[in-house]
């Protein structure tokens, strides 16, 4: 997540990229209740996923994001 968007990578490949004002991102609190808004959360609708590793880097030390 950056100030100008969100990028999701799996196995080093970009799978999803959204650009825009991230302050506009929000979830329907009635449906996607996040227990602690100070922490990252992930939600999936109508699918199943297996997450074996989740890496979070400070912006200044994050690896470069590959182009789509």
Secondary structure as GFF3:
##gff-version 3
##sequence-region A 1 68
A	DSSP	beta_strand	5	10	.	.	.	ID=ss1
A	DSSP	beta_strand	13	19	.	.	.	ID=ss2
A	DSSP	three_ten_helix	22	24	.	.	.	ID=ss3
A	DSSP	three_ten_helix	59	61	.	.	.	ID=ss4
###
